[in-house]
Amino acid sequence: MKKIVVLSGAGISAESGIKTFRDADGLWENHDIQDVASPEGWRRNRPLVLDFYNQRRRQLHEVNPNAGHIALTELEAKYNVTIVTQNIDDLHERAGSTDIIHLHGELFKVRSTVDETIVLDWKGDLVEGDHCRLGSQLRPHIVWFGEMVPMLEKAAIVTSQADVILIIGTSMQVYPAAGLVGYAPPYAQVYYIDPKPSINYELSSSKNLTIVEEVASTGVRKVVDELLTSL
């Protein structure tokens, strides 16, 4: 069974109503990124960070997977599919995809501030005084700026095994995630689905690149139909 690796970014979730991580002005929901997505911001103003992610978590309860998410699930009938996503939402899971690597963490999970192996499912608000079993304050299970990306190595290994790669809704300009394409085998067929594609070095070096200048809901559908027909 051929291996498909999907590299998804903010563009696929944007169609479900989730705002992109970084707007053109460098702000996220009117907050400076460093204030709400860095260890320094957490130490400086913990209530602000908790409230920020509580609002994101509440919003996630109100949105649903779109046609792009749903189309990807159909590939599992004939391919071995792994989704490597930069998104912190659970829309791929809710759509029905079964093998997902979250590079930047998950909004519906929290973790201990003293033992990062203690990770809990958490769909409500997280407040001061919510502690892990060791008595330490819980924090959002999000990879912040300046922190290691623990799932990166696993994602690189999976990408190195790909026969087909789908890049959806991501500029592939921000590292380390952008470097994943460089692990793809030279024979891998690469589909880049984005209404405003931006080609980085790893992408430009691919000899088997197909660019689909469409939003995820329509572009993914076209590529999925092509891949299912090709079998």
C-alpha positions as CSV (number, residue, x, y, z in Angstrom):
1,M,0.0,0.0,0.0
2,K,1.5,3.4,-1.0
3,K,2.2,5.9,1.6
4,I,0.7,9.4,1.6
5,V,1.9,12.1,3.9
6,V,-0.2,15.2,4.3
7,L,1.4,18.4,5.6
8,S,-1.4,20.7,6.7
9,G,-1.3,24.3,8.0
10,A,-3.6,27.1,9.0
11,G,-5.2,27.5,5.5
12,I,-7.2,24.3,5.8
13,S,-8.6,25.3,9.2
14,A,-9.3,28.9,8.1
15,E,-12.2,27.7,6.0
16,S,-13.8,26.3,9.1
17,G,-13.6,29.7,10.8
18,I,-10.4,29.4,12.7
19,K,-8.2,32.5,12.3
20,T,-4.7,31.9,11.1
21,F,-1.9,31.8,13.7
22,R,-0.1,34.9,12.5
23,D,-1.9,37.7,10.7
24,A,-0.1,40.1,8.4
25,D,0.5,42.6,11.2
26,G,2.3,39.9,13.3
27,L,-0.5,39.7,15.8
28,W,-2.6,36.7,16.9
29,E,-6.2,37.7,17.8
30,N,-4.8,41.3,18.5
31,H,-2.1,39.9,20.9
32,D,1.6,40.1,20.3
33,I,2.7,36.6,19.6
34,Q,5.5,36.7,22.3
35,D,2.9,37.6,24.9
36,V,0.7,34.5,24.4
37,A,2.9,32.0,22.7
38,S,6.3,32.0,24.5
39,P,7.6,30.7,27.8
40,E,8.5,34.3,28.6
41,G,4.9,35.4,28.1
42,W,3.7,32.6,30.4
43,R,6.1,33.7,33.2
44,R,5.2,37.3,32.7
45,N,1.4,37.1,32.6
46,R,0.0,33.7,33.2
47,P,-3.7,34.9,33.5
48,L,-3.4,36.5,30.0
49,V,-2.1,33.3,28.5
50,L,-4.7,31.1,30.2
51,D,-7.5,33.4,29.1
52,F,-6.2,33.5,25.5
53,Y,-6.2,29.7,25.1
54,N,-9.5,29.4,26.9
55,Q,-11.0,31.6,24.2
56,R,-9.4,29.6,21.5
57,R,-10.7,26.4,23.1
58,R,-14.2,27.7,23.3
59,Q,-14.1,28.7,19.7
60,L,-13.0,25.2,18.7
61,H,-16.3,23.9,20.1
62,E,-18.2,26.1,17.7
63,V,-16.5,25.1,14.4
64,N,-16.6,21.9,12.3
65,P,-14.4,20.2,9.8
66,N,-14.8,21.4,6.2
67,A,-14.8,19.6,2.9
68,G,-11.0,19.6,2.8
69,H,-10.7,17.7,6.0
70,I,-13.4,15.3,5.0
71,A,-12.0,14.6,1.6
72,L,-8.7,13.5,3.1
73,T,-10.4,10.7,5.1
74,E,-11.3,9.0,1.8
75,L,-7.7,8.3,1.0
76,E,-7.4,5.9,3.9
77,A,-9.5,3.3,1.9
78,K,-6.7,2.8,-0.6
79,Y,-3.5,4.4,0.9
80,N,-1.5,4.4,4.1
81,V,-2.1,8.0,5.2
82,T,-0.4,10.1,7.9
83,I,-1.3,13.7,8.5
84,V,1.4,16.0,9.9
85,T,-0.3,19.2,10.9
86,Q,0.9,22.5,12.2
87,N,-2.6,23.2,13.5
88,I,-3.5,22.8,17.2
89,D,-7.2,22.1,16.5
90,D,-8.8,18.6,16.3
91,L,-10.6,19.1,13.0
92,H,-8.7,16.3,11.2
93,E,-9.7,13.9,14.0
94,R,-13.3,15.0,13.9
95,A,-13.4,14.5,10.2
96,G,-12.3,10.9,10.6
97,S,-8.6,10.8,9.9
98,T,-6.9,8.2,12.1
99,D,-3.1,8.8,12.0
100,I,-2.2,12.4,12.9
101,I,1.0,14.0,14.2
102,H,0.5,17.4,15.8
103,L,3.8,19.3,15.5
104,H,2.7,22.3,17.6
105,G,0.6,20.6,20.2
106,E,-3.1,20.3,20.8
107,L,-5.6,22.8,22.1
108,F,-7.8,20.2,23.7
109,K,-4.9,18.9,25.8
110,V,-2.9,20.4,28.7
111,R,0.3,19.3,30.4
112,S,2.2,19.6,33.6
113,T,4.7,22.5,34.0
114,V,7.2,20.2,35.9
115,D,6.8,16.9,33.9
116,E,6.0,17.3,30.2
117,T,5.1,13.6,30.0
118,I,1.9,14.3,32.0
119,V,-0.6,15.3,29.4
120,L,-4.3,15.4,30.0
121,D,-7.4,15.8,27.7
122,W,-9.0,19.1,28.5
123,K,-12.0,20.6,26.7
124,G,-13.0,23.3,29.2
125,D,-11.4,26.4,30.6
126,L,-8.0,26.0,32.2
127,V,-7.5,28.3,35.2
128,E,-5.0,29.1,37.9
129,G,-5.1,26.4,40.5
130,D,-5.6,23.5,38.0
131,H,-2.8,21.3,39.0
132,C,-1.3,18.0,37.7
133,R,-1.0,15.0,40.1
134,L,2.4,16.4,41.2
135,G,0.8,19.6,42.4
136,S,2.1,21.8,39.6
137,Q,0.1,24.3,37.6
138,L,-1.1,22.9,34.2
139,R,-0.4,24.8,31.0
140,P,-1.7,24.6,27.5
141,H,-0.2,21.6,25.6
142,I,1.2,24.0,22.9
143,V,4.7,24.3,21.5
144,W,5.6,27.9,22.1
145,F,8.2,30.0,20.3
146,G,11.7,29.0,21.7
147,E,10.6,25.5,22.7
148,M,11.7,22.2,21.1
149,V,9.3,20.5,18.7
150,P,9.2,17.0,20.1
151,M,7.2,15.4,17.3
152,L,9.5,16.8,14.6
153,E,11.7,13.7,14.4
154,K,8.8,11.4,14.0
155,A,7.3,13.6,11.3
156,A,10.6,13.6,9.4
157,I,10.8,9.8,9.5
158,V,7.3,9.5,8.2
159,T,7.9,12.1,5.4
160,S,11.0,10.1,4.3
161,Q,8.7,7.1,3.6
162,A,6.2,9.0,1.4
163,D,5.3,8.0,-2.1
164,V,2.9,11.0,-2.3
165,I,2.9,14.3,-0.3
166,L,0.0,16.7,0.0
167,I,0.9,20.2,1.2
168,I,-2.3,22.0,2.2
169,G,-2.8,25.6,3.4
170,T,0.8,26.3,4.6
171,S,3.4,28.7,3.3
172,M,6.2,26.2,4.0
173,Q,8.3,29.2,4.9
174,V,8.5,28.8,8.7
175,Y,11.1,26.4,10.1
176,P,11.4,23.8,11.4
177,A,8.2,22.5,9.8
178,A,9.2,24.0,6.4
179,G,12.2,21.7,6.3
180,L,10.1,18.5,6.3
181,V,9.7,18.5,2.5
182,G,13.5,18.1,2.3
183,Y,13.1,14.6,3.8
184,A,10.9,13.4,1.0
185,P,12.3,10.8,-1.4
186,P,13.2,12.1,-4.8
187,Y,10.6,10.0,-6.4
188,A,7.7,11.3,-4.3
189,Q,4.9,13.1,-6.1
190,V,4.2,16.4,-4.4
191,Y,0.9,18.3,-4.6
192,Y,0.9,21.8,-3.2
193,I,-2.7,23.1,-2.5
194,D,-2.9,26.8,-1.6
195,P,-4.7,29.8,-3.2
196,K,-1.4,31.8,-2.9
197,P,1.4,29.2,-3.1
198,S,4.8,30.2,-1.9
199,I,7.6,28.0,-3.1
200,N,10.6,27.5,-0.7
201,Y,13.8,25.8,-1.6
202,E,12.8,22.3,-0.6
203,L,9.7,22.6,-2.8
204,S,11.4,24.2,-5.8
205,S,13.9,21.3,-5.9
206,S,11.1,18.7,-6.3
207,K,10.8,17.4,-9.9
208,N,7.4,16.0,-9.3
209,L,5.6,19.1,-8.1
210,T,2.0,19.9,-9.0
211,I,0.6,23.2,-7.8
212,V,-3.1,23.5,-7.2
213,E,-4.0,27.2,-6.7
214,E,-7.2,26.7,-4.8
215,V,-8.5,26.8,-1.3
216,A,-8.5,23.5,0.6
217,S,-12.2,22.7,0.3
218,T,-12.0,22.5,-3.5
219,G,-8.3,21.8,-4.1
220,V,-8.1,18.8,-1.8
221,R,-11.2,17.4,-3.4
222,K,-9.6,17.5,-6.9
223,V,-6.4,15.9,-5.7
224,V,-8.1,13.2,-3.7
225,D,-10.3,12.3,-6.7
226,E,-7.1,12.1,-8.9
227,L,-5.3,9.9,-6.4
228,L,-8.3,7.5,-6.0
229,T,-8.8,7.3,-9.7
230,S,-5.1,6.6,-10.3
231,L,-5.4,3.3,-8.4
